[in-house]
Amino acid sequence: MAREVRVSTIQLPMWKEGETPQEIKQINLKRIFTMLTTAGERGSDVAVFGEMANVRNLPFNEETLLKYADAVPGPLTVQLGRNRLGDQV
């Protein structure tokens, strides 16, 4: 019982927007969810993005990653799950 599967890939821009790490991360998350919505509107069955997309453009050091990386499971994975089920984000 084969069927075609539509896959979308999400790549955040290389440039940084925001001044503080909190602003940068919030912009990253907003872009991720905007792109996921677009993927859904295009009928994608699966949408993928890099494992570091939520902390892209933050200083790559232990202190920053410990402070801004998301726990799994955690609030981000819960929000992703709600989005998957069609709830408003």
N, C-alpha and C positions, 0 to 999 in steps of 0.2 A: 504494500500500500504506500507507494512513493508519492511525494508531492514536492513541488518547488518551495523553497524557503527563502524569503527575502531578508537579507542581512544589511544593516546600516552600520557604518563605522563613524565614530565621532572623534574628531581631532580638534582640540582647542587651538586658537591662534598662538603664534609664537610670541607676540608682543604682550607686554604686561599692562594691565589696567588696574588702577587703585594704588594708593600710597602705603597703606599699612597692610601687614599680613592678613588681618581680618577682612579688610576690603577686597584684597586680591582673592582670597578664598571664596568670599560671597559672590564675587563676579564669576569665578570659575563654576561654582554650583549653579548659578543662574543660567549660565551658558549651557551647562550639561543638561539641565532640565528643559531648556528651550529646544535644544537639539533632539532630545528624546521625544518631545512632543511632535516635532517635525517628522521624525522617523515613524512615529505612530500614525500620523496623518498620511504618510506615504505607504502605509500598509506593511511596515516591517514586522517580521515575526521576532527578530532578534536585533538588538542594538548593543554595540560594544564600544567601550572607550578605555583608554589606558589606565592602568592601576594607580597612576600618580596624577590623574587629571584634576582631582579635587585640590591638590596642593601645587599645581603647576605654577611656575614663576615665583614661588617662595624660595627664600635662601635654603639651599640644600645642605643642612647641617642637622646634627642630632637634636639640638634644642628646638629648632623650628618644627622638625618632623614630629617630635614627641608632643609638642603643644597643639599642632594643627592636623595631624593625621587622624583619620576617623577609625573608631573601633568597629570591629565586625564580630558579632552584630552590634549595631548602634543606631543613632538617629538617622544617619545618611542611608543605611540599608533599609531602615523602616520606611523612610520617605520614598526610596526607590521602589519598594514593594507596593506602597500605596499608589504610586504613579502607574505601575504596571497594571493594577487592577482598575484603572480608570478614575480614581479619586482625584479631586482637585489638589494640586500641590501649592 
